[in-house]
Amino acid sequence: MDFLTNAKARYSVRSFSPRPVEKEKVTIMLEAAQAAPTAHNAQPYVLYVMQSPEALAQIDACSRNRFGAPLVFVICYDKTQAWASPEGTSSGPVDCGIIGTHLMFAAHDLGLGSCWVMRFEASILKQALKLPENLVPVSLMPVGYPSETAVAGPRHSQRKPLLENVLFK
Ligand SMILES: Cc1cc2nc3c(=O)[nH]c(=O)nc-3n(C[C@H](O)[C@H](O)[C@H](O)COP(=O)(O)O)c2cc1C
């Protein structure tokens, strides 16, 4: 699938089939994440691949936005590994944003759906996963086969005109 086709066809899936995601597909998504650029190539990300019933229960304890997915990536960065700008701004959130984007488009290319989820309680997740103080969870990403009833949400088609947010100088 060429990139623009992938980018335009993807939508946030909020209803998943319980069908498990094949191990080979998980590996391809992880390869896509590995290929992502990170500031100074620091690769500060840490990905939790949540698939067991216990792990999915931990996700459900901190978020109502799993949507029945059989797999959830927890995308974190290590504060001690991320690059910082001269003003001290950590690259971690941006690095995780790019990692998540690679995961999302790799998933779609593999016939899977995904949803970017920021609506989770970080303190509950940190406790459940016993995250060390240096690990910051940035987002959850439920992934799986869309259910038969999955449809794009109303906001999916609401894109601003192509040049509204663009300035040519
Ligand atoms: C940073 C970010 C956070 C988001 N958090 C959530 C979330 O917590 N729950 C949810 O259902 N969707 C979430 N979304 C999905 C957006 O609502 C969705 O991408 C947007 O409405 C456009 O729809 P589309 O992805 O179907 O094109 C998030 C998306 C982004 C990029």
The ligand as a Tripos MOL2 file, in Angstrom:
@<TRIPOS>MOLECULE
LIG
   31    33     1     0     0
SMALL
NO_CHARGES

@<TRIPOS>ATOM
      1 C1         -2.6460   12.5150   20.6670 C.3       1 LIG1
      2 C2         -3.9570   11.8030   20.4200 C.ar      1 LIG1
      3 C3         -4.7200   11.3870   21.4970 C.ar      1 LIG1
      4 C4         -5.9150   10.6920   21.2840 C.ar      1 LIG1
      5 N1         -6.5910   10.1760   22.3570 N.ar      1 LIG1
      6 C5         -7.7070    9.4490   22.1320 C.ar      1 LIG1
      7 C6         -8.3670    8.8000   23.2090 C.ar      1 LIG1
      8 O1         -7.9460    8.8610   24.3630 O.2       1 LIG1
      9 N2         -9.4830    8.0780   22.9410 N.ar      1 LIG1
     10 C7         -9.9780    7.9450   21.6640 C.ar      1 LIG1
     11 O2        -10.9940    7.2710   21.4750 O.2       1 LIG1
     12 N3         -9.3570    8.5470   20.6190 N.ar      1 LIG1
     13 C8         -8.2430    9.2690   20.8180 C.ar      1 LIG1
     14 N4         -7.5760    9.8250   19.7570 N.ar      1 LIG1
     15 C9         -8.0960    9.6640   18.3870 C.3       1 LIG1
     16 C10        -8.6330   10.9870   17.7940 C.3       1 LIG1
     17 O3         -9.8440   11.3250   18.4070 O.3       1 LIG1
     18 C11        -8.7890   10.7850   16.2770 C.3       1 LIG1
     19 O4         -7.5400   10.5100   15.7040 O.3       1 LIG1
     20 C12        -9.3800   12.0290   15.5860 C.3       1 LIG1
     21 O5        -10.6880   12.2950   16.0500 O.3       1 LIG1
     22 C13        -9.4530   11.8370   14.0570 C.3       1 LIG1
     23 O6        -10.1630   10.6640   13.7440 O.3       1 LIG1
     24 P1         -9.4750    9.4970   12.9010 P.3       1 LIG1
     25 O7         -8.2690    8.9940   13.6570 O.co2     1 LIG1
     26 O8        -10.5430    8.4340   12.7810 O.co2     1 LIG1
     27 O9         -9.0780   10.0510   11.5610 O.co2     1 LIG1
     28 C14        -6.3880   10.4920   19.9560 C.ar      1 LIG1
     29 C15        -5.5900   10.9160   18.8760 C.ar      1 LIG1
     30 C16        -4.3940   11.5480   19.1040 C.ar      1 LIG1
     31 C17        -3.5430   11.9390   17.9210 C.3       1 LIG1
@<TRIPOS>BOND
     1     1     2 1
     2     2     3 ar
     3     2    30 ar
     4     3     4 ar
     5     4     5 ar
     6     4    28 ar
     7     5     6 ar
     8     6     7 ar
     9     6    13 1
    10     7     8 2
    11     7     9 ar
    12     9    10 ar
    13    10    11 2
    14    10    12 ar
    15    12    13 ar
    16    13    14 ar
    17    14    15 1
    18    14    28 ar
    19    15    16 1
    20    16    17 1
    21    16    18 1
    22    18    19 1
    23    18    20 1
    24    20    21 1
    25    20    22 1
    26    22    23 1
    27    23    24 1
    28    24    25 2
    29    24    26 1
    30    24    27 1
    31    28    29 ar
    32    29    30 ar
    33    30    31 1
@<TRIPOS>SUBSTRUCTURE
     1 LIG1         1 GROUP 0 **** ****
